[in-house]
Every structure is written in C-alpha cells, then in structure tokens.
Amino acid sequence: MTTAGAAYCWGGNGTGQLGNGTTTGPQMCLGAPCTMSPAAVVGGLKFATVSAGVYHTCAITTAGAAYCWGANDGYLLGDGTTDTTSKHTSPIAVVGGLKFAAVSAGSFHTCGVTTAGAAYCWGDNDNGQLGDGTTTPRAGPVAVLGGLTFVAVGARGRSHVWHHDRRRGVLLGFQRQRPARRRDHDGPAEPCPGRALNRAQQAGRHAARPRLAQHG
C-alpha cells in the first residue's frame, strides 16, 4: 500500500487474489500464474490497510468500507453470495454497511474489527472460527459473540482466530474443540471457551506481521 492509499499486490494470481483484473500473470510460479513485481489493484479505491490471505485479499478504505477480491471458496469475500466457484479479480464490497478499522484475511475465513470495537467474521466455519457459536459458514459478516470490545484481529490459518480485548488486555481465541473435515457441517457446534494469554505470553508467541499484501 502506497502513502497515497493505492494498493499493489504481487505473487500467485490463479484465483484473482492480486486484484489487478486478471487471473493470469506474466510469469509462472510452481505451475500457477504469478506476478513477480507489484501490480496495481484496480478500481481506484484509496485504502488504509490491506491483508492478504491464501486465495483472497481484503482491505479497508480510508472511509472504513471493507472490500475483498479473489476466490469466494467458503464465502471468503463476504459479498453475500454463495457461489463458491466464483473468482473476483477486482475489489468487491463486503455486505452489511459496517465501518471497519482493521481486517485480517485467513486461509478460508476473514475477520474484522469495526471502528466501535466490535468483531465480525465471515467465510468457512467448520471449526467454529467465526466465533458466532455455530459451525455454519457465513457469506457476510456475522458478529462475534461475547459483547467484548476489540482493537485487533487475526484470522490465522483456517481453524482459529485471535482477538485483542481492549478492556482486559488479553488475547482471546476460539475454535471448535474437534477439527472437522472441511465443509462437514452436520455435527453440533462445539465452540470452546476463549483462552486468555497475559502480555508476557503474548510476546513469546506472536510476532509483528507486515501490512503489505504479498502472495506466495
């Protein structure tokens, strides 16, 4: 992301995750199309922050609107559609009209924190990673349970999420206690209680992540 708010991405582009209007690239990396130098994200939007997942990318505009692009497998994009085969090669608005301060793109789900400190997630939910008390996938933002106020969010991998609780100064995590096969939603929801880490534990387990959008 440039100082002027323009987003640039590079790396693999087989699902349109670079947002440059294509699913191709001038190069091939590990048998898939890729771009080895920064490519401008189309649409002319001005962004404040960008987060790159594996098959999709999400960003927050300077006005607080969330946009995503790339694969919609598992409802990654949060645009309200349930076509898991679609690929959006340019930014598409996340439904709900929420105003976000931060967003984090995971492997098959996405989470964000609003300017009011509420956490919302969308996408795959096999392991209860959306934090809504179910294992139902969501095509748009759904509120994380608990009524907590957050300042940060981290949708790590595909099965869990970490949030930072402003009032208690701890990290809270949630996921299904028994990992299920992806797309297997027949079992009952078994979200586990959030686990709190003190600041010393946090420092030992988490490292700062770069804000630039990069794709392997």
C-alpha positions as CSV (number, residue, x, y, z in Angstrom):
1,M,0.0,0.0,0.0
2,T,1.4,3.3,-1.0
3,T,1.4,6.5,1.0
4,A,-1.3,7.8,-1.3
5,G,-3.6,4.8,-0.4
6,A,-3.1,2.8,-3.6
7,A,-2.9,-1.0,-3.2
8,Y,-0.3,-3.1,-5.0
9,C,0.0,-6.9,-4.9
10,W,2.3,-9.5,-6.3
11,G,2.8,-13.3,-6.2
12,G,0.3,-16.0,-7.2
13,N,-2.8,-15.0,-9.1
14,G,-4.6,-18.1,-10.0
15,T,-7.8,-17.0,-8.2
16,G,-7.5,-13.3,-8.9
17,Q,-6.1,-12.6,-5.5
18,L,-3.9,-9.8,-6.8
19,G,-6.9,-7.7,-7.7
20,N,-5.4,-6.5,-11.0
21,G,-8.4,-7.5,-13.1
22,T,-7.0,-10.9,-14.3
23,T,-6.2,-14.4,-13.1
24,T,-3.1,-14.5,-15.2
25,G,0.4,-13.2,-14.8
26,P,3.5,-12.6,-17.0
27,Q,5.3,-15.4,-15.1
28,M,4.5,-18.9,-13.8
29,C,5.4,-19.9,-10.3
30,L,5.1,-23.5,-9.2
31,G,2.9,-24.2,-12.2
32,A,0.5,-21.3,-11.5
33,P,0.3,-17.8,-12.9
34,C,2.0,-15.2,-10.9
35,T,3.4,-11.6,-11.0
36,M,6.9,-11.1,-9.6
37,S,6.6,-7.3,-9.3
38,P,3.9,-5.0,-7.8
39,A,0.7,-4.9,-9.8
40,A,-1.9,-2.1,-9.1
41,V,-5.2,-3.2,-7.6
42,V,-7.9,-1.9,-10.0
43,G,-10.9,0.2,-9.0
44,G,-9.3,3.5,-7.9
45,L,-10.1,3.0,-4.3
46,K,-8.0,4.5,-1.5
47,F,-7.1,2.0,1.2
48,A,-5.9,2.4,4.8
49,T,-4.9,-1.2,5.4
50,V,-4.6,-4.4,3.4
51,S,-4.5,-8.1,4.5
52,A,-3.5,-11.0,2.2
53,G,-4.9,-14.5,2.7
54,V,-4.0,-17.5,0.6
55,Y,-6.7,-17.3,-2.1
56,H,-8.1,-13.9,-1.4
57,T,-7.2,-10.4,-0.2
58,C,-9.2,-7.9,1.8
59,A,-8.7,-4.2,2.5
60,I,-10.3,-1.3,4.3
61,T,-10.7,2.0,2.6
62,T,-9.9,5.3,4.2
63,A,-13.7,5.7,4.7
64,G,-13.8,2.4,6.7
65,A,-15.5,0.2,4.0
66,A,-14.3,-3.4,3.6
67,Y,-13.5,-4.8,0.1
68,C,-12.3,-8.2,-0.8
69,W,-11.1,-9.9,-4.1
70,G,-10.0,-13.3,-5.2
71,A,-11.7,-16.7,-4.7
72,N,-15.1,-17.0,-3.0
73,D,-14.5,-20.6,-1.9
74,G,-16.0,-20.9,1.6
75,Y,-17.6,-17.4,1.2
76,L,-14.3,-15.8,1.7
77,L,-15.3,-12.5,0.1
78,G,-18.2,-11.6,2.4
79,D,-20.2,-10.2,-0.5
80,G,-23.3,-12.1,0.4
81,T,-23.1,-14.6,-2.5
82,T,-22.8,-18.3,-2.1
83,D,-21.2,-19.2,-5.4
84,T,-18.0,-20.9,-4.2
85,T,-16.7,-21.2,-7.7
86,S,-16.6,-17.5,-8.5
87,K,-13.4,-15.5,-8.7
88,H,-13.4,-11.7,-8.4
89,T,-10.4,-10.1,-9.9
90,S,-11.2,-6.7,-8.6
91,P,-12.4,-5.3,-5.2
92,I,-16.0,-6.1,-4.3
93,A,-17.7,-4.6,-1.3
94,V,-18.3,-6.6,1.8
95,V,-22.1,-6.6,2.6
96,G,-23.6,-5.1,5.8
97,G,-22.5,-1.5,5.6
98,L,-20.2,-1.8,8.6
99,K,-17.4,0.6,9.2
100,F,-14.1,-1.2,9.8
101,A,-10.9,-0.2,11.4
102,A,-9.0,-3.4,10.8
103,V,-9.3,-6.6,8.7
104,S,-7.5,-10.0,8.6
105,A,-7.7,-12.5,5.8
106,G,-7.2,-16.1,6.8
107,S,-7.0,-19.2,4.6
108,F,-10.8,-19.8,4.3
109,H,-12.3,-17.1,6.5
110,T,-12.0,-13.4,7.2
111,C,-12.4,-11.3,10.3
112,G,-12.5,-7.5,11.0
113,V,-12.9,-5.0,13.8
114,T,-15.3,-2.1,13.4
115,T,-14.5,1.4,14.5
116,A,-16.7,0.8,17.5
117,G,-14.6,-2.2,18.6
118,A,-17.0,-5.0,17.6
119,A,-15.6,-8.1,15.9
120,Y,-17.2,-9.6,12.8
121,C,-16.2,-12.6,10.8
122,W,-17.3,-14.4,7.6
123,G,-16.4,-17.4,5.5
124,D,-15.8,-21.1,6.4
125,N,-16.7,-22.1,9.9
126,D,-16.1,-25.8,10.2
127,N,-14.1,-25.3,13.4
128,G,-16.2,-22.5,14.9
129,Q,-13.6,-20.0,13.8
130,L,-16.2,-17.3,13.1
131,G,-16.9,-17.1,16.8
132,D,-20.7,-17.0,16.4
133,G,-21.4,-20.2,18.4
134,T,-22.1,-22.3,15.3
135,T,-20.2,-24.2,12.6
136,T,-22.3,-22.7,9.8
137,P,-20.4,-20.9,7.0
138,R,-21.4,-17.2,6.5
139,A,-21.5,-15.3,3.3
140,G,-21.4,-11.9,5.1
141,P,-20.2,-10.5,8.4
142,V,-21.6,-12.1,11.5
143,A,-21.0,-10.7,15.0
144,V,-18.6,-12.5,17.3
145,L,-20.4,-13.5,20.5
146,G,-19.5,-12.1,23.9
147,G,-20.0,-8.4,23.7
148,L,-16.3,-7.7,24.0
149,T,-14.6,-4.6,22.7
150,F,-11.5,-5.3,20.4
151,V,-8.7,-3.3,19.0
152,A,-7.1,-6.0,16.8
153,V,-8.0,-9.2,14.9
154,G,-6.0,-12.1,13.5
155,A,-7.6,-14.8,11.3
156,R,-4.7,-17.2,11.4
157,G,-4.7,-20.2,9.1
158,R,-8.1,-22.0,8.6
159,S,-9.3,-23.1,12.0
160,H,-8.9,-20.4,14.6
161,V,-9.0,-16.6,15.3
162,W,-7.2,-14.4,17.8
163,H,-8.7,-11.1,19.0
164,H,-7.2,-8.5,21.4
165,D,-9.6,-7.4,24.1
166,R,-9.1,-3.7,24.8
167,R,-10.7,-3.8,28.3
168,R,-8.8,-6.8,29.7
169,G,-5.5,-6.5,27.7
170,V,-5.5,-10.2,26.7
171,L,-5.7,-12.2,23.5
172,L,-8.8,-14.4,23.2
173,G,-9.1,-17.4,20.9
174,F,-11.9,-19.6,19.7
175,Q,-12.2,-22.7,17.6
176,R,-14.1,-26.0,17.5
177,Q,-12.6,-28.4,20.0
178,R,-12.5,-31.3,17.5
179,P,-11.4,-30.3,14.0
180,A,-13.9,-31.5,11.4
181,R,-13.5,-32.2,7.7
182,R,-13.8,-29.1,5.7
183,R,-17.4,-28.5,4.5
184,D,-18.7,-31.0,7.0
185,H,-21.4,-29.1,8.9
186,D,-23.6,-32.0,10.1
187,G,-22.2,-32.1,13.7
188,P,-23.3,-29.9,16.5
189,A,-21.5,-26.7,17.3
190,E,-18.8,-27.1,19.9
191,P,-17.1,-23.8,20.3
192,C,-14.5,-23.9,23.0
193,P,-14.2,-21.1,25.6
194,G,-11.7,-18.4,24.8
195,R,-8.3,-18.8,26.1
196,A,-6.7,-15.8,27.6
197,L,-2.9,-15.1,27.5
198,N,-1.2,-12.5,29.6
199,R,1.1,-10.0,27.9
200,A,4.3,-12.0,28.6
201,Q,2.8,-15.0,26.9
202,Q,1.7,-12.8,24.0
203,A,5.2,-11.5,23.5
204,G,6.5,-15.0,23.3
205,R,4.0,-16.4,20.9
206,H,3.2,-13.7,18.4
207,A,5.4,-11.6,16.1
208,A,4.5,-8.5,14.2
209,R,3.1,-9.1,10.7
210,P,3.9,-6.8,7.7
211,R,1.0,-4.8,6.4
212,L,1.9,-5.2,2.7
213,A,-0.2,-7.6,0.7
214,Q,2.0,-10.4,-0.6
215,H,1.1,-13.8,-2.1
216,G,3.2,-16.8,-2.3
